[in-house]
Amino acid sequence: MPETLLGQSPLTVLILVPAVVAALVWLVPPLRRLARPIGLVTSVVVLAGAVALAAGFDVAAADQAQFTQVASWISSFGASYAVGVDGLGLVMVLLAALLVPIVLVAGWNEVGLPVGVGDGDAAAERKALEYRRAGWVALILVLEALMIAVFAARDVFFFYVVFEAMLIPVYFLIGVYGGANRRYAAIKFLLYSLAGGLLMLAAVIGYFFVGTGQGPEALLLDQVGLVEMPFATEMLLFLGFFIAFAIKAPMWPVHTWLPDAAQQATPGTSTLLVGVLDKVGTFGMIVLCLPLFPNAAAAAAPVIIVLALVSIIYGGLLAIGQNDLMRLIAFTSVSHFGFIVLGIFVGSSTAVTGSMIYMVAHGLSTAAMFLVAGFLTQRGGTQDMGSYSGMQRITRVLAGTFLVSGLASLALPGLSGFVPEYLVLLGTFEQLPWAAIVAVVGVVLAALYILIAYQRIFTGPPSETHAGMTDLGGREKAVMGVLIAAMLFLGFYPAPVLEVLTPLGETVAALVTGGVA
């Protein structure tokens, strides 16, 4: 296990840097004018730190926590500040660190003034714009710190605290910077998330009192193998965690907050929300639900598999029926998360490994789709797909990047979605052939909702309304180029990610199939 300097984990540094810079940008007025370049430089530094972390990661021990740090926090409750990453935590930290600078560059001019602010006073408008942009950058950097913290958390209570704290920046990113119905969407997101969080808090408390002697480090994940409890108690605690994670994921039937949030949020916020934050739900299922409650997870797996299959089909069908482009992308994610959850609980190491890679692949493809959809709607002034026609003749690069992003989402060979979806279906077929057959319907639906959307927007006679629309500029091409390169890399050469995630996949599959003897 790599050593850390004086007991200080580099993960702690990666958490603190964006959080401190966010506070400075928000609280120091002279820095507000430079908020965007400061935020971008900070996010690139964090990305470089995450890459350095990956370079020092011991792949041979990928199923064990590395770069660990433990410090007593609330000893009377058994809570510690504990961080460390195994293979899955590492790739999720890398995903978060990659997408934040991409979102900052893509949204460089995304934040403007609300109508009526300044009333023609140039100085007042400039000051108000600086204030809004500084707030936007600060919220994204705080969110980055929390995303890294949640994927690195090695204590159950610390995980819960960060899990809940992430609601704050997301609520303001939607409620302040979103569309016309942003307040409704932000409140709906908050209420769903708080409901799940309350269930999880009750389960955390219950786990402490039935746990390992209620010692000062009782909630460390390293203690999970020492916990014994009656099955009924284990099932109740499992449900508390699982429902919270199902809401976050999101799974049917607790998914309804997502389409509203995606429709009203800015493209950058939707990218981080669906591309990274929603993965906390499936991440929590793997690192908390299964190790903490293996017997309950094994018993509940058949029901969860059915819910996952419903999510796959339901999300695909609803996506086909959407007119709003952002809602369409949101419903595709409901379907994709069904594949991820199916792979986690089907009891195959192949499927579990596929699910973990799926989390990364979906993060890349959904980021590309939300951002390129944002580029389109910012130019066209509407998210209604029926308002567009023949855009491939007007904005050729935009049309091409949308198509590539969509093909990655529907798992075309050579792009990021193919390998994980193939592994999930293969592993599912090995265990439950009928479930794999049902899930394949989702593959067909994916082809329909992506290609129908492309046909409606980009083919046919050009729209006179949008005849003068400009194509992607250099900044936007750079953003999409990085994402497409990442999707191609994962599509053609997934070996490094497979090597890191396979050991953990074998461990997780054993928990689902056998629980604890």
MARKETOR-690538 format. One record per residue (C-alpha): residue number from 1; residue in one letter; z, y, x. Coordinates in nm, 2 decimals, decimal comma. Layout:
# MARKETOR-690538
NODE   nr  rest       w       v       u
NODE  NUM     a       Z       Y       X
...
//
This chain:
# MARKETOR-690538
NODE   nr  rest       w       v       u
NODE    1     m    0,00    0,00    0,00
NODE    2     p   -0,10    0,34    0,15
NODE    3     e    0,19    0,54    0,29
NODE    4     t    0,26    0,89    0,16
NODE    5     l    0,39    1,18    0,37
NODE    6     l    0,77    1,21    0,34
NODE    7     g    0,76    1,03    0,01
NODE    8     q    0,53    1,29   -0,15
NODE    9     s    0,24    1,13   -0,33
NODE   10     p   -0,10    1,31   -0,31
NODE   11     l   -0,12    1,25   -0,68
NODE   12     t    0,16    1,51   -0,72
NODE   13     v   -0,04    1,76   -0,53
NODE   14     l   -0,35    1,69   -0,75
NODE   15     i   -0,13    1,76   -1,05
NODE   16     l    0,04    2,07   -0,92
NODE   17     v   -0,27    2,25   -0,78
NODE   18     p   -0,46    2,31   -1,10
NODE   19     a   -0,13    2,38   -1,29
NODE   20     v   -0,02    2,65   -1,04
NODE   21     v   -0,36    2,81   -1,03
NODE   22     a   -0,38    2,82   -1,41
NODE   23     a   -0,04    3,01   -1,42
NODE   24     l   -0,16    3,26   -1,16
NODE   25     v   -0,49    3,32   -1,33
NODE   26     w   -0,32    3,38   -1,66
NODE   27     l   -0,02    3,58   -1,54
NODE   28     v   -0,17    3,80   -1,26
NODE   29     p   -0,40    4,06   -1,42
NODE   30     p   -0,62    4,12   -1,10
NODE   31     l   -0,70    3,75   -1,09
NODE   32     r   -0,83    3,75   -1,45
NODE   33     r   -1,16    3,92   -1,34
NODE   34     l   -1,22    3,63   -1,10
NODE   35     a   -1,09    3,35   -1,34
NODE   36     r   -1,41    3,16   -1,36
NODE   37     p   -1,49    3,14   -0,98
NODE   38     i   -1,12    3,07   -0,90
NODE   39     g   -1,11    2,79   -1,16
NODE   40     l   -1,44    2,64   -1,03
NODE   41     v   -1,32    2,64   -0,67
NODE   42     t   -0,98    2,49   -0,77
NODE   43     s   -1,15    2,21   -0,97
NODE   44     v   -1,39    2,13   -0,68
NODE   45     v   -1,08    2,11   -0,45
NODE   46     v   -0,92    1,87   -0,69
NODE   47     l   -1,24    1,67   -0,70
NODE   48     a   -1,24    1,65   -0,32
NODE   49     g   -0,88    1,54   -0,32
NODE   50     a   -0,96    1,27   -0,58
NODE   51     v   -1,25    1,15   -0,36
NODE   52     a   -1,02    1,14   -0,06
NODE   53     l   -0,77    0,94   -0,26
NODE   54     a   -1,04    0,69   -0,35
NODE   55     a   -1,14    0,66    0,02
NODE   56     g   -0,78    0,57    0,11
NODE   57     f   -0,74    0,32   -0,18
NODE   58     d   -0,68   -0,04   -0,09
NODE   59     v   -0,93   -0,23   -0,29
NODE   60     a   -0,77   -0,57   -0,20
NODE   61     a   -0,46   -0,46   -0,40
NODE   62     a   -0,65   -0,28   -0,68
NODE   63     d   -0,43   -0,43   -0,95
NODE   64     q   -0,12   -0,28   -0,80
NODE   65     a    0,00    0,08   -0,81
NODE   66     q   -0,08    0,28   -0,49
NODE   67     f    0,01    0,63   -0,37
NODE   68     t    0,34    0,59   -0,56
NODE   69     q    0,63    0,84   -0,58
NODE   70     v    0,95    0,79   -0,78
NODE   71     a    1,22    1,05   -0,84
NODE   72     s    1,51    1,03   -1,08
NODE   73     w    1,46    1,26   -1,38
NODE   74     i    1,68    1,18   -1,68
NODE   75     s    1,89    0,90   -1,55
NODE   76     s    2,10    0,86   -1,86
NODE   77     f    1,78    0,78   -2,05
NODE   78     g    1,63    0,57   -1,77
NODE   79     a    1,35    0,82   -1,72
NODE   80     s    1,19    0,90   -1,38
NODE   81     y    0,91    1,11   -1,25
NODE   82     a    0,70    0,82   -1,13
NODE   83     v    0,33    0,84   -1,03
NODE   84     g    0,08    0,59   -0,88
NODE   85     v   -0,26    0,45   -0,96
NODE   86     d   -0,41    0,11   -0,98
NODE   87     g   -0,79    0,06   -1,00
NODE   88     l   -0,82    0,18   -1,36
NODE   89     g   -0,60    0,48   -1,30
NODE   90     l   -0,80    0,57   -0,99
NODE   91     v   -1,14    0,56   -1,17
NODE   92     m   -1,00    0,77   -1,46
NODE   93     v   -0,86    1,03   -1,23
NODE   94     l   -1,20    1,05   -1,06
NODE   95     l   -1,37    1,08   -1,40
NODE   96     a   -1,14    1,37   -1,50
NODE   97     a   -1,18    1,54   -1,17
NODE   98     l   -1,56    1,51   -1,19
NODE   99     l   -1,60    1,64   -1,55
NODE  100     v   -1,38    1,95   -1,51
NODE  101     p   -1,60    2,14   -1,27
NODE  102     i   -1,91    2,03   -1,46
NODE  103     v   -1,75    2,18   -1,78
NODE  104     l   -1,67    2,50   -1,60
NODE  105     v   -2,02    2,54   -1,47
NODE  106     a   -2,18    2,44   -1,80
NODE  107     g   -1,96    2,68   -2,00
NODE  108     w   -1,99    2,97   -1,75
NODE  109     n   -2,11    3,20   -2,03
NODE  110     e   -1,98    3,00   -2,32
NODE  111     v   -1,68    3,22   -2,40
NODE  112     g   -1,76    3,55   -2,55
NODE  113     l   -1,59    3,81   -2,77
NODE  114     p   -1,51    3,75   -3,13
NODE  115     v   -1,71    3,97   -3,37
NODE  116     g   -1,55    4,32   -3,41
NODE  117     v   -1,34    4,31   -3,09
NODE  118     g   -1,36    4,63   -2,90
NODE  119     d   -1,56    4,82   -3,17
NODE  120     g   -1,81    4,96   -2,92
NODE  121     d   -1,55    5,06   -2,66
NODE  122     a   -1,71    4,92   -2,34
NODE  123     a   -1,38    4,93   -2,14
NODE  124     a   -1,18    4,76   -2,42
NODE  125     e   -1,45    4,49   -2,46
NODE  126     r   -1,46    4,42   -2,09
NODE  127     k   -1,08    4,38   -2,07
NODE  128     a   -1,07    4,16   -2,38
NODE  129     l   -1,35    3,94   -2,24
NODE  130     e   -1,17    3,90   -1,91
NODE  131     y   -0,86    3,81   -2,10
NODE  132     r   -1,04    3,54   -2,31
NODE  133     r   -1,22    3,39   -2,02
NODE  134     a   -0,90    3,38   -1,81
NODE  135     g   -0,73    3,20   -2,10
NODE  136     w   -1,01    2,95   -2,13
NODE  137     v   -1,01    2,87   -1,76
NODE  138     a   -0,63    2,85   -1,75
NODE  139     l   -0,62    2,61   -2,04
NODE  140     i   -0,89    2,38   -1,88
NODE  141     l   -0,70    2,37   -1,55
NODE  142     v   -0,37    2,29   -1,73
NODE  143     l   -0,55    2,02   -1,91
NODE  144     e   -0,69    1,88   -1,58
NODE  145     a   -0,34    1,86   -1,44
NODE  146     l   -0,21    1,68   -1,75
NODE  147     m   -0,51    1,44   -1,75
NODE  148     i   -0,44    1,34   -1,39
NODE  149     a   -0,07    1,31   -1,47
NODE  150     v   -0,12    1,08   -1,77
NODE  151     f   -0,35    0,84   -1,58
NODE  152     a   -0,10    0,84   -1,28
NODE  153     a    0,22    0,80   -1,49
NODE  154     r    0,43    0,50   -1,39
NODE  155     d    0,72    0,56   -1,63
NODE  156     v    0,71    0,51   -2,00
NODE  157     f    0,89    0,83   -2,09
NODE  158     f    0,70    1,04   -1,84
NODE  159     f    0,38    0,90   -1,99
NODE  160     y    0,49    1,00   -2,34
NODE  161     v    0,58    1,35   -2,23
NODE  162     v    0,24    1,41   -2,07
NODE  163     f    0,07    1,23   -2,36
NODE  164     e    0,22    1,49   -2,60
NODE  165     a    0,19    1,79   -2,37
NODE  166     m   -0,19    1,74   -2,36
NODE  167     l   -0,20    1,85   -2,73
NODE  168     i   -0,11    2,21   -2,64
NODE  169     p   -0,41    2,31   -2,43
NODE  170     v   -0,65    2,11   -2,66
NODE  171     y   -0,51    2,28   -2,97
NODE  172     f   -0,57    2,63   -2,83
NODE  173     l   -0,91    2,54   -2,68
NODE  174     i   -1,02    2,43   -3,03
NODE  175     g   -0,83    2,68   -3,24
NODE  176     v   -0,90    2,99   -3,03
NODE  177     y   -1,25    2,93   -2,88
NODE  178     g   -1,41    2,71   -3,15
NODE  179     g   -1,64    2,77   -3,44
NODE  180     a   -1,59    2,92   -3,79
NODE  181     n   -1,35    2,64   -3,91
NODE  182     r   -1,17    2,61   -3,58
NODE  183     r   -0,82    2,65   -3,72
NODE  184     y   -0,87    2,37   -3,97
NODE  185     a   -1,00    2,14   -3,71
NODE  186     a   -0,73    2,23   -3,46
NODE  187     i   -0,45    2,18   -3,71
NODE  188     k   -0,60    1,85   -3,83
NODE  189     f   -0,62    1,73   -3,46
NODE  190     l   -0,26    1,84   -3,40
NODE  191     l   -0,12    1,67   -3,71
NODE  192     y   -0,29    1,34   -3,65
NODE  193     s   -0,18    1,35   -3,28
NODE  194     l    0,18    1,45   -3,36
NODE  195     a    0,21    1,17   -3,62
NODE  196     g    0,10    0,92   -3,36
NODE  197     g    0,33    1,08   -3,10
NODE  198     l    0,63    1,05   -3,33
NODE  199     l    0,57    0,68   -3,37
NODE  200     m    0,54    0,64   -3,00
NODE  201     l    0,86    0,84   -2,94
NODE  202     a    1,05    0,61   -3,17
NODE  203     a    0,90    0,31   -2,99
NODE  204     v    1,00    0,45   -2,65
NODE  205     i    1,36    0,50   -2,76
NODE  206     g    1,36    0,15   -2,91
NODE  207     y    1,22    0,00   -2,59
NODE  208     f    1,50    0,17   -2,39
NODE  209     f    1,78    0,03   -2,61
NODE  210     v    1,65   -0,32   -2,61
NODE  211     g    1,53   -0,31   -2,25
NODE  212     t    1,66   -0,39   -1,91
NODE  213     g    2,02   -0,29   -1,92
NODE  214     q    1,95    0,08   -1,99
NODE  215     g    1,98    0,16   -1,61
NODE  216     p    1,87    0,48   -1,45
NODE  217     e    1,51    0,34   -1,39
NODE  218     a    1,49    0,13   -1,70
NODE  219     l    1,16    0,29   -1,82
NODE  220     l    0,97    0,23   -1,50
NODE  221     l    0,65    0,02   -1,55
NODE  222     d    0,76   -0,19   -1,26
NODE  223     q    1,05   -0,31   -1,49
NODE  224     v    0,83   -0,44   -1,77
NODE  225     g    0,85   -0,81   -1,66
NODE  226     l    1,23   -0,80   -1,70
NODE  227     v    1,23   -0,71   -2,07
NODE  228     e    1,31   -0,98   -2,33
NODE  229     m    1,34   -0,91   -2,70
NODE  230     p    1,31   -1,08   -3,04
NODE  231     f    0,95   -1,11   -3,15
NODE  232     a    1,00   -0,90   -3,47
NODE  233     t    1,14   -0,62   -3,26
NODE  234     e    0,85   -0,65   -3,01
NODE  235     m    0,60   -0,63   -3,28
NODE  236     l    0,75   -0,31   -3,43
NODE  237     l    0,76   -0,15   -3,09
NODE  238     f    0,40   -0,26   -3,01
NODE  239     l    0,28   -0,11   -3,34
NODE  240     g    0,45    0,22   -3,25
NODE  241     f    0,26    0,25   -2,93
NODE  242     f   -0,07    0,09   -3,06
NODE  243     i   -0,10    0,33   -3,36
NODE  244     a   -0,05    0,63   -3,14
NODE  245     f   -0,32    0,50   -2,90
NODE  246     a   -0,55    0,41   -3,19
NODE  247     i   -0,54    0,77   -3,32
NODE  248     k   -0,61    0,90   -2,98
NODE  249     a   -0,89    0,65   -2,91
NODE  250     p   -1,01    0,70   -3,20
NODE  251     m   -1,04    0,39   -3,41
NODE  252     w   -1,12    0,34   -3,77
NODE  253     p   -0,94    0,43   -4,00
NODE  254     v   -0,74    0,69   -3,81
NODE  255     h   -1,05    0,86   -3,66
NODE  256     t   -1,12    1,13   -3,91
NODE  257     w   -0,99    1,42   -3,70
NODE  258     l   -1,26    1,36   -3,43
NODE  259     p   -1,58    1,47   -3,62
NODE  260     d   -1,41    1,79   -3,73
NODE  261     a   -1,28    1,87   -3,39
NODE  262     a   -1,62    1,79   -3,22
NODE  263     q   -1,81    2,00   -3,47
NODE  264     q   -1,58    2,31   -3,43
NODE  265     a   -1,49    2,29   -3,06
NODE  266     t   -1,71    2,43   -2,78
NODE  267     p   -1,93    2,17   -2,61
NODE  268     g   -1,71    2,19   -2,30
NODE  269     t   -1,39    2,12   -2,50
NODE  270     s   -1,56    1,83   -2,68
NODE  271     t   -1,67    1,69   -2,34
NODE  272     l   -1,32    1,68   -2,21
NODE  273     l   -1,17    1,57   -2,54
NODE  274     v   -1,40    1,27   -2,60
NODE  275     g   -1,51    1,21   -2,25
NODE  276     v   -1,16    1,19   -2,09
NODE  277     l   -0,87    1,25   -2,33
NODE  278     d   -0,97    1,00   -2,59
NODE  279     k   -0,97    0,74   -2,31
NODE  280     v   -0,59    0,79   -2,29
NODE  281     g   -0,58    0,58   -2,60
NODE  282     t   -0,76    0,27   -2,46
NODE  283     f   -0,59    0,33   -2,12
NODE  284     g   -0,25    0,32   -2,29
NODE  285     m   -0,34    0,00   -2,46
NODE  286     i   -0,42   -0,16   -2,12
NODE  287     v   -0,13   -0,02   -1,91
NODE  288     l    0,14    0,00   -2,18
NODE  289     c    0,08   -0,21   -2,49
NODE  290     l   -0,02   -0,53   -2,32
NODE  291     p    0,23   -0,54   -2,03
NODE  292     l    0,52   -0,41   -2,24
NODE  293     f    0,46   -0,63   -2,55
NODE  294     p    0,24   -0,92   -2,45
NODE  295     n    0,35   -1,16   -2,72
NODE  296     a    0,30   -0,90   -3,00
NODE  297     a   -0,04   -0,80   -2,85
NODE  298     a   -0,15   -1,16   -2,84
NODE  299     a   -0,04   -1,21   -3,21
NODE  300     a   -0,20   -0,89   -3,33
NODE  301     a   -0,53   -0,94   -3,14
NODE  302     p   -0,72   -1,10   -3,43
NODE  303     v   -0,65   -0,81   -3,66
NODE  304     i   -0,73   -0,55   -3,39
NODE  305     i   -1,06   -0,73   -3,32
NODE  306     v   -1,16   -0,70   -3,68
NODE  307     l   -1,07   -0,32   -3,68
NODE  308     a   -1,27   -0,28   -3,36
NODE  309     l   -1,58   -0,44   -3,52
NODE  310     v   -1,54   -0,22   -3,83
NODE  311     s   -1,53    0,08   -3,59
NODE  312     i   -1,85   -0,03   -3,42
NODE  313     i   -2,04   -0,07   -3,75
NODE  314     y   -1,88    0,22   -3,94
NODE  315     g   -1,93    0,46   -3,65
NODE  316     g   -2,29    0,37   -3,61
NODE  317     l   -2,38    0,39   -3,98
NODE  318     l   -2,20    0,73   -4,02
NODE  319     a   -2,38    0,86   -3,71
NODE  320     i   -2,72    0,78   -3,86
NODE  321     g   -2,63    0,98   -4,17
NODE  322     q   -2,53    1,30   -4,00
NODE  323     n   -2,72    1,63   -4,00
NODE  324     d   -2,48    1,81   -3,77
NODE  325     l   -2,56    1,72   -3,41
NODE  326     m   -2,20    1,74   -3,28
NODE  327     r   -2,06    1,52   -3,56
NODE  328     l   -2,33    1,27   -3,48
NODE  329     i   -2,21    1,25   -3,12
NODE  330     a   -1,85    1,22   -3,24
NODE  331     f   -1,94    0,92   -3,47
NODE  332     t   -2,13    0,75   -3,19
NODE  333     s   -1,80    0,77   -3,00
NODE  334     v   -1,61    0,60   -3,28
NODE  335     s   -1,86    0,31   -3,25
NODE  336     h   -1,84    0,30   -2,87
NODE  337     f   -1,46    0,30   -2,87
NODE  338     g   -1,49   -0,01   -3,10
NODE  339     f   -1,67   -0,19   -2,82
NODE  340     i   -1,40   -0,08   -2,57
NODE  341     v   -1,11   -0,20   -2,79
NODE  342     l   -1,30   -0,53   -2,87
NODE  343     g   -1,33   -0,60   -2,50
NODE  344     i   -0,96   -0,53   -2,44
NODE  345     f   -0,82   -0,76   -2,70
NODE  346     v   -1,08   -1,05   -2,71
NODE  347     g   -0,90   -1,23   -2,43
NODE  348     s   -1,18   -1,25   -2,17
NODE  349     s   -1,15   -1,11   -1,82
NODE  350     t   -1,52   -1,04   -1,83
NODE  351     a   -1,49   -0,84   -2,15
NODE  352     v   -1,18   -0,65   -2,03
NODE  353     t   -1,35   -0,55   -1,71
NODE  354     g   -1,65   -0,44   -1,91
NODE  355     s   -1,42   -0,23   -2,13
NODE  356     m   -1,27   -0,05   -1,84
NODE  357     i   -1,62    0,03   -1,69
NODE  358     y   -1,73    0,13   -2,05
NODE  359     m   -1,46    0,40   -2,04
NODE  360     v   -1,62    0,55   -1,74
NODE  361     a   -1,98    0,50   -1,86
NODE  362     h   -1,90    0,65   -2,20
NODE  363     g   -1,73    0,95   -2,03
NODE  364     l   -2,05    1,03   -1,84
NODE  365     s   -2,30    0,97   -2,13
NODE  366     t   -2,09    1,15   -2,39
NODE  367     a   -2,04    1,44   -2,16
NODE  368     a   -2,41    1,47   -2,10
NODE  369     m   -2,48    1,45   -2,48
NODE  370     f   -2,23    1,71   -2,58
NODE  371     l   -2,34    1,95   -2,30
NODE  372     v   -2,71    1,92   -2,36
NODE  373     a   -2,65    1,95   -2,74
NODE  374     g   -2,45    2,26   -2,66
NODE  375     f   -2,74    2,40   -2,45
NODE  376     l   -2,97    2,34   -2,75
NODE  377     t   -2,74    2,49   -3,02
NODE  378     q   -2,65    2,79   -2,81
NODE  379     r   -3,02    2,87   -2,80
NODE  380     g   -3,11    2,77   -3,15
NODE  381     g   -2,80    2,92   -3,32
NODE  382     t   -2,73    2,61   -3,53
NODE  383     q   -2,61    2,25   -3,50
NODE  384     d   -2,81    2,14   -3,80
NODE  385     m   -3,08    1,90   -3,67
NODE  386     g   -3,30    1,97   -3,97
NODE  387     s   -3,35    2,32   -3,84
NODE  388     y   -3,54    2,20   -3,53
NODE  389     s   -3,88    2,04   -3,48
NODE  390     g   -4,11    1,97   -3,19
NODE  391     m   -3,87    2,10   -2,93
NODE  392     q   -4,01    1,87   -2,67
NODE  393     r   -4,32    2,10   -2,65
NODE  394     i   -4,10    2,41   -2,62
NODE  395     t   -3,80    2,29   -2,40
NODE  396     r   -3,94    2,00   -2,21
NODE  397     v   -3,65    1,97   -1,96
NODE  398     l   -3,39    1,99   -2,24
NODE  399     a   -3,57    1,73   -2,44
NODE  400     g   -3,59    1,50   -2,14
NODE  401     t   -3,22    1,53   -2,05
NODE  402     f   -3,12    1,47   -2,41
NODE  403     l   -3,34    1,15   -2,42
NODE  404     v   -3,19    1,02   -2,09
NODE  405     s   -2,84    1,09   -2,21
NODE  406     g   -2,91    0,92   -2,54
NODE  407     l   -3,06    0,62   -2,37
NODE  408     a   -2,75    0,58   -2,15
NODE  409     s   -2,54    0,59   -2,47
NODE  410     l   -2,75    0,31   -2,63
NODE  411     a   -2,71    0,10   -2,31
NODE  412     l   -3,07    0,10   -2,17
NODE  413     p   -3,08   -0,11   -1,86
NODE  414     g   -3,06    0,10   -1,54
NODE  415     l   -2,83    0,35   -1,70
NODE  416     s   -2,45    0,36   -1,71
NODE  417     g   -2,40    0,20   -2,05
NODE  418     f   -2,59   -0,12   -1,99
NODE  419     v   -2,35   -0,31   -1,76
NODE  420     p   -2,03   -0,25   -1,95
NODE  421     e   -2,18   -0,32   -2,29
NODE  422     y   -2,34   -0,64   -2,16
NODE  423     l   -2,01   -0,75   -2,01
NODE  424     v   -1,82   -0,68   -2,33
NODE  425     l   -2,07   -0,88   -2,54
NODE  426     l   -2,09   -1,16   -2,29
NODE  427     g   -1,71   -1,19   -2,26
NODE  428     t   -1,67   -1,17   -2,64
NODE  429     f   -1,94   -1,44   -2,69
NODE  430     e   -1,75   -1,67   -2,46
NODE  431     q   -1,43   -1,64   -2,67
NODE  432     l   -1,55   -1,55   -3,02
NODE  433     p   -1,92   -1,60   -3,08
NODE  434     w   -1,91   -1,46   -3,43
NODE  435     a   -1,75   -1,13   -3,32
NODE  436     a   -2,02   -1,09   -3,05
NODE  437     i   -2,29   -1,14   -3,32
NODE  438     v   -2,13   -0,87   -3,54
NODE  439     a   -2,10   -0,64   -3,24
NODE  440     v   -2,47   -0,67   -3,16
NODE  441     v   -2,54   -0,50   -3,49
NODE  442     g   -2,38   -0,19   -3,33
NODE  443     v   -2,63   -0,21   -3,05
NODE  444     v   -2,91   -0,19   -3,30
NODE  445     l   -2,75    0,10   -3,48
NODE  446     a   -2,71    0,28   -3,15
NODE  447     a   -3,09    0,26   -3,10
NODE  448     l   -3,14    0,40   -3,45
NODE  449     y   -2,90    0,69   -3,43
NODE  450     i   -3,02    0,81   -3,09
NODE  451     l   -3,39    0,77   -3,15
NODE  452     i   -3,38    0,91   -3,50
NODE  453     a   -3,19    1,22   -3,37
NODE  454     y   -3,45    1,26   -3,09
NODE  455     q   -3,73    1,22   -3,34
NODE  456     r   -3,59    1,48   -3,58
NODE  457     i   -3,52    1,75   -3,31
NODE  458     f   -3,79    1,70   -3,05
NODE  459     t   -4,10    1,54   -3,20
NODE  460     g   -4,35    1,67   -3,46
NODE  461     p   -4,50    2,01   -3,48
NODE  462     p   -4,31    2,29   -3,30
NODE  463     s   -4,07    2,50   -3,50
NODE  464     e   -4,20    2,86   -3,54
NODE  465     t   -3,84    2,98   -3,57
NODE  466     h   -3,76    2,85   -3,22
NODE  467     a   -4,10    2,91   -3,06
NODE  468     g   -3,96    3,15   -2,81
NODE  469     m   -3,66    2,94   -2,70
NODE  470     t   -3,61    2,92   -2,32
NODE  471     d   -3,57    2,59   -2,14
NODE  472     l   -3,28    2,49   -1,93
NODE  473     g   -3,20    2,73   -1,64
NODE  474     g   -3,10    2,64   -1,28
NODE  475     r   -2,73    2,62   -1,36
NODE  476     e   -2,78    2,40   -1,66
NODE  477     k   -3,03    2,18   -1,47
NODE  478     a   -2,77    2,13   -1,19
NODE  479     v   -2,51    2,02   -1,45
NODE  480     m   -2,74    1,77   -1,61
NODE  481     g   -2,87    1,65   -1,27
NODE  482     v   -2,52    1,56   -1,16
NODE  483     l   -2,45    1,37   -1,48
NODE  484     i   -2,78    1,19   -1,48
NODE  485     a   -2,73    1,09   -1,11
NODE  486     a   -2,39    0,95   -1,19
NODE  487     m   -2,53    0,75   -1,49
NODE  488     l   -2,81    0,61   -1,27
NODE  489     f   -2,57    0,52   -0,99
NODE  490     l   -2,34    0,33   -1,23
NODE  491     g   -2,64    0,17   -1,39
NODE  492     f   -2,81    0,05   -1,07
NODE  493     y   -2,50    0,00   -0,85
NODE  494     p   -2,19   -0,08   -1,04
NODE  495     a   -2,04   -0,30   -0,77
NODE  496     p   -1,78   -0,06   -0,63
NODE  497     v   -1,64    0,00   -0,98
NODE  498     l   -1,65   -0,37   -1,06
NODE  499     e   -1,47   -0,45   -0,74
NODE  500     v   -1,19   -0,21   -0,82
NODE  501     l   -1,14   -0,31   -1,19
NODE  502     t   -1,20   -0,69   -1,19
NODE  503     p   -0,85   -0,79   -1,06
NODE  504     l   -0,68   -0,59   -1,34
NODE  505     g   -0,92   -0,73   -1,59
NODE  506     e   -0,81   -1,08   -1,51
NODE  507     t   -0,44   -0,98   -1,54
NODE  508     v   -0,50   -0,81   -1,88
NODE  509     a   -0,70   -1,10   -2,02
NODE  510     a   -0,42   -1,35   -1,93
NODE  511     l   -0,17   -1,13   -2,13
NODE  512     v   -0,39   -1,13   -2,44
NODE  513     t   -0,46   -1,51   -2,44
NODE  514     g   -0,11   -1,63   -2,36
NODE  515     g    0,14   -1,35   -2,40
NODE  516     v    0,46   -1,45   -2,20
NODE  517     a    0,56   -1,81   -2,20
//
